[in-house]
Amino acid sequence: MTEKRTSIFSYVLLTMTLTHTFTHVFQHIHLAIFPIIRTEFQLSILQLGIIAAIPSLFQTLFYIPMGLFSDRFGSKKMILVSSVLATLGSLMASQTINSAMLIFAVSLVYINTTLYHPAAYSLVTRLFRHPDRPKALGIHTVPEEPSA
């Protein structure tokens, strides 16, 4: 069995890196517009904290099952489902009429990252041969949020 050789300068890696960037941008954009959300929905700081905390809780709870789904259904399908979920959550968040709907929409976007990461790392690992794999994973991970 021959190992598939993908160039480190490929459209696949560029697409994966851009997708990874958008995944994190969509995940955190609501935090940047909290002053607008607070005014629009007349929320307290406590209510904003809940809006910030619940999606992260869902994200944490879904990581292990989504890794198993990625193994079961394949990384390409899971990345596609992730993109659809991010789009759905983002569109829903843009049209929300109350804070509960906003929490649900943002939670979908956070769950998107739990779908995306295991599948994307699996795909990048499979596409690149051993000597290029660390570089490919590094390029793909560039938009990752810094560790605390």
C-alpha positions in Angstrom: 0.0 0.0 0.0 1.5 3.3 -1.1 1.3 6.3 1.2 -0.6 9.3 -0.3 1.7 12.2 -0.9 0.1 15.7 -0.6 2.3 18.7 -1.0 2.7 21.0 2.0 1.7 23.9 -0.4 -1.6 22.5 -1.4 -5.2 23.8 -1.7 -6.3 21.1 0.7 -4.2 22.5 3.5 -5.1 26.1 2.6 -8.8 25.2 2.7 -8.4 23.3 6.0 -6.5 26.3 7.6 -9.1 28.8 6.4 -11.9 26.5 7.7 -10.2 26.3 11.0 -9.8 30.1 11.1 -13.5 30.6 10.4 -14.4 27.9 13.0 -12.7 30.0 15.7 -13.9 33.3 14.5 -17.6 32.2 14.5 -17.1 30.6 17.9 -15.9 33.8 19.6 -17.6 36.6 17.6 -20.6 36.8 20.0 -18.2 37.6 22.9 -16.9 40.7 20.9 -20.4 42.0 20.5 -21.6 41.5 24.1 -22.2 45.3 24.6 -24.6 45.2 21.6 -26.3 42.0 22.8 -26.6 43.4 26.3 -28.3 46.6 25.0 -30.5 44.7 22.4 -31.9 42.2 24.8 -31.6 44.3 28.0 -29.5 41.7 29.8 -27.6 41.9 33.0 -23.9 40.9 33.4 -25.1 37.6 35.0 -27.3 36.8 32.0 -24.3 37.6 29.6 -22.2 35.3 31.7 -24.8 32.5 31.2 -24.7 33.2 27.5 -21.0 32.8 27.6 -20.9 29.7 29.8 -23.6 27.4 28.4 -22.1 27.0 24.9 -18.8 26.1 26.4 -20.5 23.5 28.6 -22.1 21.9 25.5 -18.7 22.0 23.7 -17.1 20.1 26.6 -19.8 17.5 26.8 -19.7 16.8 23.1 -16.0 16.4 22.5 -15.7 12.6 23.2 -18.8 11.5 21.3 -17.8 13.7 18.3 -14.4 12.1 18.2 -16.1 8.7 18.1 -18.4 9.9 15.3 -15.4 11.1 13.3 -13.9 7.6 13.5 -17.3 6.0 12.6 -18.5 8.2 9.8 -15.2 9.6 8.4 -13.5 12.9 8.7 -14.7 14.5 5.4 -18.3 13.9 6.3 -17.9 15.3 9.8 -16.1 18.4 8.4 -19.1 18.9 6.1 -21.6 18.5 8.9 -19.5 20.8 11.0 -19.7 23.5 8.3 -23.4 23.1 8.0 -23.9 23.3 11.7 -21.7 26.5 11.9 -23.7 28.1 9.1 -27.0 27.1 10.7 -26.0 28.4 14.1 -24.6 31.7 12.7 -27.7 32.4 10.6 -29.9 31.5 13.6 -27.9 33.8 15.9 -28.2 36.7 13.4 -32.0 36.4 13.4 -32.6 35.7 17.1 -35.4 37.4 18.9 -34.6 36.4 22.5 -31.6 35.4 24.6 -32.7 31.7 24.8 -32.6 31.4 21.0 -29.2 33.1 21.0 -27.8 30.6 23.5 -29.1 27.7 21.4 -27.6 29.3 18.2 -24.2 30.0 19.8 -24.2 26.4 21.3 -24.6 25.1 17.7 -21.6 27.1 16.7 -19.6 25.7 19.7 -20.7 22.2 18.9 -19.4 22.8 15.4 -15.8 23.0 16.8 -16.2 19.7 18.5 -17.2 18.2 15.2 -14.4 20.0 13.3 -11.3 19.4 15.4 -11.1 15.6 15.6 -12.1 15.2 12.0 -9.7 17.9 10.7 -6.7 16.6 12.6 -7.5 13.0 11.4 -7.7 14.2 7.8 -4.5 16.3 7.9 -2.7 13.4 9.4 -3.9 11.0 6.7 -3.2 13.3 3.8 0.4 14.1 4.6 3.4 11.8 4.7 5.4 11.5 7.8 8.1 14.1 7.1 5.6 16.8 6.2 3.0 15.9 8.8 4.3 18.1 11.6 4.5 21.1 9.2 1.0 20.5 7.9 -0.5 20.2 11.4 1.4 23.3 12.4 0.1 25.3 9.4 -3.4 24.0 10.0 -3.2 24.9 13.7 -2.0 28.5 13.2 -5.5 30.1 13.9 -5.8 28.0 17.1 -6.5 30.1 20.2 -3.5 30.5 22.5 -3.4 28.2 25.6 -3.8 29.9 28.9 
